[in-house]
Amino acid sequence: VEQFLQTQTYNIAIAPWNIGNQLANAQSTKVSKVDSTQWLVLVEKELLPFKIRFDWIKNRIIRVWHRNRLLGDIYLSESNKIAVKPIRQLVVGQQFGQIELSYPTELAKYQQQKQAIKAISTAITKLAKGQKFYLLNTISQTDDTSNLDALWLEHWLADRLLPQATDNSREAILQLYSKQLFVFRAKIAINLYKTNQLKNQFDPHQQFYLSFGKFWDKTEDAPYTFSAIVYQGPLYYQRLWQQRVAQYIYHSTKNCQDQAAVFDTLVVNEASNSIETVLKMLLGSPVTADSLIKRIQHAFDAQNKHTSSCTFLRQ
């Protein structure tokens, strides 16, 4: 975990006490306003390569199909906040899924559209899981991989429905800052649960400087600045790990001709393959933690960026 976090550490030269001023002086990335119902029609169009289609029932219910197999219903409701709420989990041969999706009537801001993509990705992946047993559809094999499918689908939809945050825009700055704050906190969380002897090998002042380019004389207070250190403890890193692995999967498979096969392998997984088998099919060997860390670092290193080519099933 420490090896992974070090590869994700870079100096953004923005101290936490200056982030408000930085955001206030930056321009937002412009997006076109879109009616939420029309936006969902666009989502359906982008899901067609996966053999997903919608049936609309009085514009209040979306009946979701995959390869002519009924997955379940998404109930639409208006709300000021975007949220997805599972009602009933799909179990193949036993019951169809039901999910409530809440959203405002119009998606006018970049962050709104980003949250909407996250919500619909969660809804689709929950409905598409192809296991015969309830627990297999609701409990992942490991906590390190529990959201890979939804995060991968987020990348797919965001690449097609959301403009890339412009350089030095409010959204771009926030993304950079949020990631480095997460990296620093993950390091703090791991260190807090170490033995006293190992704790002495960790320098919080230096780690803070590596991320923000400034020194903070109160780094001993860092463990008390976020509640997740209590609820997730040393596992705090998992969200960033899954985001990067999902991004790497998308980067490695986005040029594959048969995207439906990628969807079936990662999301549906009807054969109940282990996550190691799924990753080997999608990425090729090796897929150990150490090799994945190095491959992710290489794929997104600015000096080593190259056009991705499809390796899925040796295509």
Secondary structure as GFF3:
##gff-version 3
##sequence-region A 1 315
A	DSSP	alpha_helix	2	7	.	.	.	ID=ss1
A	DSSP	three_ten_helix	16	18	.	.	.	ID=ss2
A	DSSP	alpha_helix	19	24	.	.	.	ID=ss3
A	DSSP	beta_strand	34	35	.	.	.	ID=ss4
A	DSSP	alpha_helix	36	47	.	.	.	ID=ss5
A	DSSP	three_ten_helix	48	50	.	.	.	ID=ss6
A	DSSP	beta_strand	52	57	.	.	.	ID=ss7
A	DSSP	beta_strand	61	66	.	.	.	ID=ss8
A	DSSP	beta_strand	69	78	.	.	.	ID=ss9
A	DSSP	beta_strand	83	88	.	.	.	ID=ss10
A	DSSP	beta_strand	97	103	.	.	.	ID=ss11
A	DSSP	beta_strand	106	107	.	.	.	ID=ss12
A	DSSP	alpha_helix	110	128	.	.	.	ID=ss13
A	DSSP	alpha_helix	134	138	.	.	.	ID=ss14
A	DSSP	three_ten_helix	143	145	.	.	.	ID=ss15
A	DSSP	alpha_helix	148	161	.	.	.	ID=ss16
A	DSSP	alpha_helix	170	192	.	.	.	ID=ss17
A	DSSP	alpha_helix	196	199	.	.	.	ID=ss18
A	DSSP	alpha_helix	204	212	.	.	.	ID=ss19
A	DSSP	three_ten_helix	219	224	.	.	.	ID=ss20
A	DSSP	alpha_helix	228	231	.	.	.	ID=ss21
A	DSSP	three_ten_helix	233	237	.	.	.	ID=ss22
A	DSSP	alpha_helix	238	253	.	.	.	ID=ss23
A	DSSP	alpha_helix	259	263	.	.	.	ID=ss24
A	DSSP	pi_helix	264	268	.	.	.	ID=ss25
A	DSSP	alpha_helix	275	283	.	.	.	ID=ss26
A	DSSP	alpha_helix	289	300	.	.	.	ID=ss27
A	DSSP	three_ten_helix	312	314	.	.	.	ID=ss28
###
